Structure formats: structure tokens, C-alpha cells
Amino acid sequence: MSRRNSSLRFQPSGGSRAPQAPVGKKQRLAIERLAHDGRGIGFVDGKTWFVEGALPGEQVEARVLAARSQVVEARTEQVLTASPLRRIAPCAHAGHCGGCTLQHLPHVEQLALKQRTLTEQLARVAGLEPEALIDPLVGPEFGYRRRARIAVRWDAKARKLEVGFRAASSQAIVAIADCMVLVQPLQPIMRGLPALLHGLERPQAIGHVELFHGTASAVLVRHTLPLVEGDLSQWRGFCAEHQAQLWLQGGGEPQPDEPDARLGYRLERWDLILDYRPGDFVQVNAPVNEAMVAQALDWLNPQPGERVLDLFCGLGNFALPLARKVGEVVAVEGVEAMVERARGNALANGLGNVHFFQADLSNPLVGAAWAAQGFDAVLLDPPRDGALEAVRQIASTGARRVVYVSCNPATLARDSAELAKQGYRLKQAGILDMFPQTAHVEAMALFEAS
């Protein structure tokens, strides 16, 4: 077969291709509805525009950020006609900082958007409607984050240090003195960081800084070059002033500056303390996390003497409270370091009826020794990719009740369809407002065997 002449050009069958909207172009448009991620949706010349910071019913002037095929991504530059729902953003950095994307929308409307996202995904992807839609589980609208990453960038050419949070739709850094979503104990640390960083002898050694608060406050310094002694002394003095632990991370795992330093968080209702290290996964919203655990246990309705499986168990956030109520908990996690810390947490809290195992949960559970005896109930809290392979094995465990905690309604819906195939009914579902002021949706669903 002869080779096609690569110099020829062919017109698409539909005629000439519509020109792309150039980046930076401004466009006036009407916003018709909200997307699941909180962006306004409008239509111009057959293209769908997704516009940050816009609300339904508004006329806005938007600037193009990116364009491909029939989709344009843009940011609101000016609101020409405002929606009655629009509120003045409480934070002066809203619209610039990339952390909070929905401050212009009242909190009650944020919750409605998230609940709508959940129900629409369940209906569209799985063809399911929960028998009961539970009211959103909420906590404080502000002052809830007990963890934050502070961006640090040294501009060698300009000999300038930038400190703050990443900007929306950009790698730029927005200088921020106060962050309204941080818990109060981290606020003075956040305010003091820029002056400290600007006073370092070698600021170019700092990659980023992370803040934590639990049983103690902690500052993690991620450094890409060795810290000189003077700079290390400044970090120690700063942390002592703010009564915070200092943790350092070069090429390996984070290490405490003082070897006996312990960092953890409490689950007050169950009289538990869970130790963790910077880098471990913990929920950033302590009040909603504790309420989430309580709701999960209430829905799962564990009984004395039952055997319960906890998949993607992490440090034992659900497993340890469950162990207070049942005969045995089998808890499984993919990261060996987390498994070891979870075992330590069970030991420190005097719980001998919870057993932790490491396993790759992206693979089928069949053949795992810990699964052989079956379970009365299953709880799972997977990452954004969901738990399709694990879910495919749920019925084989004999579990009558399943509670699925999700950080991605799309994969929850996909996995719900699989559970429905196995004969489980979607009894109830609802959102968990783990990240107010953002469009991020966490959800919980209860399934029962037919």
C-alpha cells in the first residue's frame, strides 16, 4: 500500500474548523448553571464555557485560561449583572488564592451544590437513587483546616523569595498573612512565617513548609539543600516561640528535630489518641472527621461479637472506634508504614481485638488469609480512584451491611453500581462537608443485602 503524502492537508467533513478562543481573550456571556466543580457554565458560538467565580443568572466578562475543541475554561474578570445569591467573599484573597473557590456562594448553597452532585452522579452513572437522602454532615464554615502546605519559591534571578499559597489556575504564589480556613492555633505561625523565611541565610534551600495541629502544633520544613546551622537555629527558635514541634525532611522521611516528639489527634467520643507523622494521611477537618466516624458507626450498626472488615484503614481512624463495639476488626491498608503506625495506635489505646494487614487493594481480595472467615459488615474509605476490585468481592465476604465513605462521587457511583449487581440496596446517602468554601465533595453511603 502506498504511503500517504504527508504534505497534503484535509478539511474536516463538517467544513472548516471553528477557531479556538485565544488565551487571554475577554468574553461577555450569560451563566446558565453550575458545574459539579462550582464553575459557572455558559454557551457562546457552540462552545461550552466553564467560568471560575460565576453564578447562574449572571452576566459576566470572563478571560480565557485554556481552550480545546468545544470547551473553553475561563475566569470571571468582572460581574456585570450579579446573581441574588452572590455574597461578598469573606476573605480578601478569594478569587486569587487557589485554596477556596466558592467563597462567593453562601454556605447553604455550597451544601446544596454538593448534595446535588452526589445524587446526579448516582443517578447518571449507577442508575440509583438512595431510599433516603440524609442531611449534609457539617462543621465550622471557617477555621477548620488543621493542616496546610505553604508554597516557598526562591527567584534566583530577582533574588526574591515568594511565600504563600498557590494562585487559582496558576503556579504563581499569592502572599497571604492570614488564612480564614486554618484552625486558630496555626494562625500566628502562618503570620510569622514570611518574616522568618525572608530572614534566612539560605532561603533557596527551602522547598515548602507544612503546618499541622493535633495533640500538638508542628512545622515541617521540606528542604532541598542542607540547612546551614544559623538557619536551623532560627527554625528552632521560631518553633519554640510558637510552642510547635519542628520536623525536617531532606531526601527521606520527615524526622522530628527532637527524637521523642509525638504528633497525633484525638477522637474524643471513643477516648482515643492516634499518633501520626507529617506525610501520613489524616482528615484535615477534625470536627467533621469525628462526626463522620460517629455517623459511619451509627449506619453500620456494629453489634457485640460481630466481625467487621475495614478496608483502606489508614492509621485506624474507623478501625479503632469500631474495635470498641465489636468482637473483632480486620483492618487492611496498602501502605506498610501506615499499617505499622496503626498497630502502634491499637497497642497504645489498649485494643487487642483489631488486626492490621498490608495488601494491595487494587487487586482482588480472593485468597487473602484475613478474608477467609467472612464478615458481618464492611466499611471502606478508599482514595479518589475508588475501590472497584475490592467492591467486586464484597458479597463473597458474607457482609450484610456496607458503609462506603468516598472523596469522589464519580467513583462512588461506579462502585455503587457494582454493589447493586451483587444484590445490595442503597439504603441512604449524604455528603460530608469536609472542605467548606470548595467544591470538593465527600460522601457516605449505606448498602444492605437484599
C-alpha positions in Angstrom: 0.0 0.0 0.0 1.4 3.4 -1.0 2.3 5.8 1.8 0.0 8.8 2.2 1.5 12.1 1.1 2.1 13.8 4.5 2.2 17.2 2.8 -1.5 17.1 2.0 -4.0 18.7 4.3 -7.6 17.6 4.6 -10.6 19.6 5.6 -12.8 18.0 8.4 -16.0 16.6 6.9 -18.1 19.3 8.6 -16.2 22.1 6.9 -13.7 24.5 8.3 -12.8 24.1 12.0 -14.1 26.8 14.3 -11.2 28.9 15.6 -10.1 28.4 19.2 -10.6 31.2 21.7 -7.1 32.6 22.3 -5.8 32.5 25.9 -6.3 35.9 27.5 -9.3 36.9 25.3 -12.2 38.5 27.2 -15.7 37.5 26.5 -19.1 38.6 27.8 -21.5 35.7 28.4 -24.6 34.6 30.4 -24.2 31.9 33.0 -26.9 29.3 32.9 -26.0 26.8 35.6 -23.2 25.5 37.9 -20.9 22.6 37.0 -20.2 20.0 39.7 -16.9 21.7 40.4 -18.6 25.0 41.2 -17.7 26.8 37.9 -20.4 28.6 36.0 -21.5 27.2 32.6 -22.3 29.4 29.7 -22.5 29.0 25.9 -21.1 31.1 23.1 -20.9 30.2 19.4 -21.5 26.5 20.1 -18.8 26.3 22.7 -19.3 25.4 26.4 -17.6 27.8 28.7 -16.6 26.8 32.3 -16.1 30.0 34.2 -14.5 30.3 37.7 -16.2 32.6 40.1 -19.5 32.9 38.1 -23.0 32.0 39.3 -26.2 31.1 37.4 -28.2 34.0 36.1 -25.2 36.3 36.0 -23.8 38.3 33.1 -20.0 38.3 33.4 -16.9 39.3 31.5 -14.6 36.3 31.5 -10.9 35.8 30.5 -9.9 32.7 28.6 -7.5 30.4 30.5 -7.5 27.5 28.1 -9.4 26.2 25.2 -9.8 22.8 23.4 -12.3 21.6 20.9 -15.7 22.8 22.1 -14.7 23.6 25.6 -13.3 26.9 27.0 -12.0 27.4 30.5 -12.2 30.9 31.8 -12.1 33.1 34.9 -14.5 35.9 35.9 -12.9 39.2 35.4 -16.0 41.4 36.1 -19.5 40.6 37.2 -21.8 42.8 35.0 -25.1 41.5 36.4 -24.9 39.8 39.8 -27.0 36.8 41.0 -29.1 37.5 44.1 -27.2 34.5 45.6 -23.8 36.2 45.3 -22.2 37.3 48.6 -19.1 39.3 49.2 -16.3 36.8 49.8 -15.3 37.0 53.5 -11.6 36.6 52.6 -9.7 39.3 50.8 -7.7 36.7 48.8 -10.7 34.9 47.4 -10.5 34.7 43.6 -6.7 34.9 43.7 -5.7 32.1 46.1 -6.4 28.7 44.7 -7.5 27.2 48.1 -11.1 28.4 48.3 -13.1 28.5 45.1 -16.7 29.0 46.4 -16.5 31.9 48.9 -18.8 34.0 46.7 -21.5 31.4 47.2 -23.4 31.2 50.6 -22.5 28.1 52.6 -26.1 26.7 52.4 -25.9 26.9 48.6 -22.5 25.2 48.6 -24.0 22.3 50.5 -26.9 22.2 48.0 -24.5 22.0 45.1 -22.5 19.2 46.7 -25.7 17.2 47.6 -26.9 17.7 44.0 -23.5 16.5 42.7 -23.8 13.3 44.7 -27.4 12.5 43.6 -26.8 13.3 40.0 -23.7 11.1 39.8 -25.5 8.2 41.5 -28.4 8.6 39.0 -26.3 9.1 35.9 -23.5 6.6 36.5 -25.3 3.9 38.5 -29.0 4.5 37.8 -29.5 4.5 41.6 -31.5 6.7 44.0 -30.9 6.3 47.7 -34.0 5.2 49.6 -33.2 8.1 52.0 -31.1 11.2 51.3 -29.5 12.3 54.6 -28.9 15.9 55.5 -25.3 17.1 55.0 -22.9 16.5 57.9 -21.4 19.9 58.6 -18.9 21.6 60.8 -17.5 25.2 61.0 -17.6 27.1 57.8 -14.2 28.7 58.6 -11.3 27.9 60.9 -11.4 24.1 60.2 -8.1 23.2 58.5 -5.6 21.5 60.8 -3.1 21.0 58.0 -1.8 23.4 55.3 1.1 23.5 52.8 2.8 26.8 52.4 4.5 27.3 49.0 8.0 28.8 49.0 9.9 29.8 45.9 13.3 31.5 45.5 13.7 33.5 42.4 17.5 33.4 41.9 17.5 36.0 39.1 15.5 38.6 41.0 16.9 37.4 44.4 13.4 37.4 45.7 11.6 35.0 48.0 7.8 34.3 47.5 5.8 32.8 50.3 2.1 31.9 50.4 -0.5 29.7 48.6 -0.7 28.7 45.0 -2.9 31.0 42.9 -6.0 29.8 41.2 -5.3 28.3 37.7 -1.6 29.3 38.0 1.7 28.4 39.5 2.0 31.9 40.9 2.2 32.3 44.7 -0.2 34.6 46.5 1.3 36.2 49.6 -1.1 35.6 52.5 -0.8 36.9 56.0 -4.0 35.4 57.4 -5.9 32.3 56.2 -9.5 32.2 57.3 -9.8 28.4 57.0 -6.9 27.5 59.2 -7.5 26.4 62.8 -6.8 29.2 65.3 -3.6 27.7 66.8 -1.9 27.8 63.3 -2.8 31.4 62.6 0.1 33.0 64.5 2.5 30.5 62.9 1.2 31.4 59.5 1.5 35.1 60.1 5.1 34.7 61.4 6.4 32.5 58.6 7.1 35.1 55.9 9.4 37.2 58.2 11.3 34.1 59.3 11.8 32.8 55.7 12.9 36.2 54.4 15.5 36.4 57.2 17.2 33.1 56.4 20.7 33.0 55.2 19.9 30.4 52.6 16.2 30.6 51.7 16.8 28.8 48.4 17.2 25.6 50.5 13.5 25.6 51.4 11.1 23.6 49.1 7.9 24.2 51.1 6.6 24.3 54.7 3.7 22.4 56.1 1.7 23.2 59.2 -0.1 20.7 61.4 -2.2 20.8 64.5 -3.5 18.0 66.7 -2.3 17.0 70.1 0.5 19.5 69.3 1.2 22.1 66.7 4.0 21.2 64.3 6.0 22.8 61.5 7.6 20.6 58.8 10.4 22.1 56.8 11.0 20.4 53.4 14.5 21.4 52.4 16.2 20.5 49.1 19.6 21.5 50.3 21.2 21.1 53.7 20.2 23.7 56.2 23.1 25.9 57.5 23.4 26.0 61.2 22.2 29.6 61.6 19.0 28.9 59.6 18.4 25.7 61.7 18.8 27.8 64.8 16.2 30.3 63.6 13.7 27.5 62.8 14.2 26.1 66.3 13.7 29.5 67.9 10.6 30.2 65.8 9.0 26.8 66.8 9.9 27.3 70.5 8.3 30.8 70.4 5.1 29.3 68.9 5.2 26.1 71.1 5.3 24.0 68.0 7.3 20.9 67.1 10.0 21.2 64.4 10.1 18.4 61.8 12.7 18.3 59.0 12.6 16.5 55.7 15.5 16.3 53.3 15.8 13.3 51.0 14.0 10.8 53.2 11.0 10.6 55.5 10.1 13.5 57.8 12.0 13.4 61.1 11.4 15.3 64.3 14.1 17.7 65.4 13.6 16.3 68.9 13.5 12.5 68.7 10.9 12.0 71.3 8.4 14.4 69.8 4.9 12.8 69.2 2.2 14.2 67.0 -1.4 12.9 67.0 -5.1 13.6 67.0 -7.9 12.8 69.4 -11.2 11.0 68.8 -12.9 12.3 72.0 -16.1 10.2 71.8 -14.1 7.0 72.0 -11.3 8.2 74.3 -8.7 7.5 71.6 -5.5 9.2 70.5 -4.0 8.3 67.1 -0.3 9.1 66.5 0.8 10.1 63.1 3.8 11.7 61.3 3.8 14.5 58.8 3.2 12.9 55.4 0.6 10.4 56.8 -2.9 10.8 55.6 -5.2 12.4 58.2 -8.5 14.2 57.6 -7.9 18.0 57.7 -11.2 18.8 59.4 -11.3 17.5 62.9 -14.9 18.2 63.9 -16.3 16.7 60.7 -13.9 13.8 60.9 -15.2 12.9 64.4 -18.8 13.4 63.3 -18.1 11.3 60.2 -16.8 8.4 62.3 -19.8 8.6 64.5 -22.2 8.5 61.6 -20.4 5.6 59.9 -20.7 3.6 63.1 -24.3 4.5 63.5 -25.1 3.5 59.9 -23.1 0.3 60.1 -24.8 -0.6 63.4 -22.0 -2.9 64.7 -23.0 -5.4 67.3 -21.0 -7.1 70.1 -19.4 -10.3 68.8 -19.5 -9.3 65.2 -16.5 -9.5 62.8 -16.1 -6.3 60.8 -13.7 -5.5 57.8 -12.2 -2.0 57.4 -10.6 -1.5 54.0 -8.2 1.4 53.3 -7.9 1.7 57.1 -5.0 4.2 57.3 -4.0 4.9 60.8 -7.1 3.3 62.3 -9.5 6.3 62.1 -12.5 4.0 61.8 -11.0 0.7 62.9 -10.2 1.7 66.5 -13.6 3.2 67.3 -15.1 0.0 65.7 -13.0 -2.1 68.0 -14.7 -0.5 71.0 -18.0 -2.0 69.8 -17.5 -5.4 68.1 -15.8 -8.7 68.7 -13.1 -8.4 66.0 -12.0 -5.8 63.4 -9.8 -6.8 60.5 -8.2 -3.6 59.0 -6.4 -3.5 55.7 -4.2 -0.8 54.2 -1.9 -0.6 51.2 1.0 1.4 52.8 3.1 -0.7 55.1 4.3 2.3 57.2 0.7 3.2 57.9 -0.1 -0.4 58.9 2.8 -0.3 61.4 1.6 3.0 62.9 -2.0 1.7 63.1 -0.8 -1.3 65.0 1.1 1.0 67.4 -2.1 3.1 67.8 -4.1 0.0 68.7 -1.5 -1.1 71.2 -1.2 2.4 72.8 -5.0 2.5 73.2 -5.2 -1.0 74.7 -7.1 -2.6 71.9 -6.3 -6.2 71.2 -9.3 -7.1 69.0 -8.2 -5.2 65.9 -5.7 -6.8 63.5 -4.0 -4.8 60.8 -2.7 -6.2 57.4 -1.0 -4.7 54.4 -2.4 -5.5 51.0 -2.7 -4.0 47.5 -6.4 -3.3 47.5 -6.4 -2.6 43.7 -6.2 -6.4 43.4 -9.0 -8.9 44.2 -9.4 -10.0 47.8 -9.8 -13.6 46.9 -7.1 -15.8 48.6 -6.2 -13.3 51.4 -6.0 -15.3 54.6 -7.5 -12.4 56.6 -10.7 -12.6 54.4 -11.2 -16.4 54.7 -13.6 -16.3 57.7 -16.0 -13.8 56.3 -17.5 -10.7 57.9 -20.8 -9.4 59.2 -20.2 -5.9 57.9 -17.7 -3.9 55.8 -16.5 -0.3 56.0 -14.3 1.2 53.3 -12.8 4.6 52.8 -10.8 4.5 49.5 -8.9 7.2 47.7 -10.3 9.1 44.7 -9.8 6.1 42.4 -12.4 4.2 44.4 -12.4 0.6 45.2 -13.8 -1.4 42.3 -11.7 -4.5 42.7 -12.4 -4.7 46.4 -16.1 -4.0 45.9 -16.4 -6.8 43.4 -15.5 -9.2 46.3 -17.9 -7.8 49.0 -20.7 -10.3 48.5 -18.2 -13.2 48.9 -17.4 -12.0 52.4 -21.0 -12.6 53.5 -21.4 -9.0 54.8 -25.0 -7.9 55.2 -24.1 -4.2 55.7 -21.6 -2.0 53.9 -20.7 1.6 54.6 -18.8 3.3 51.8 -17.0 6.7 52.6 -16.0 8.5 49.4 -14.0 11.5 48.4 -15.1 11.2 44.8 -18.8 10.9 43.9 -18.0 9.6 40.4 -16.1 6.5 41.6 -18.6 6.1 44.4 -21.4 5.9 41.8 -19.4 3.5 39.7 -18.7 1.2 42.7 -22.4 1.5 43.8 -23.5 0.0 40.5 -21.2 -3.0 41.2 -22.7 -3.4 44.7 -26.2 -3.2 43.3 -25.3 -6.1 40.9 -24.4 -8.1 43.9 -27.8 -7.6 45.5 -27.1 -4.7 47.8 -29.7 -1.9 48.2 -28.6 1.7 48.5 -30.4 2.5 51.8 -29.2 6.0 52.4 -26.5 8.5 51.3 -25.4 12.1 52.1 -22.5 14.4 51.8 -19.8 15.2 54.4 -18.8 18.9 54.3 -15.1 18.2 54.9 -13.9 21.2 52.8 -16.2 24.2 53.1 -15.5 27.0 50.6 -14.5 24.5 48.0 -16.4 22.3 45.6 -14.7 19.1 46.9 -17.4 16.5 47.8 -17.0 13.8 50.4 -19.9 11.4 50.8 -21.2 8.4 52.7 -23.5 5.6 51.5 -25.1 2.7 53.3 -25.8 -0.6 51.5 -27.7 -3.5 52.8 -28.0 -7.0 51.3 -31.4 -7.8 49.9 
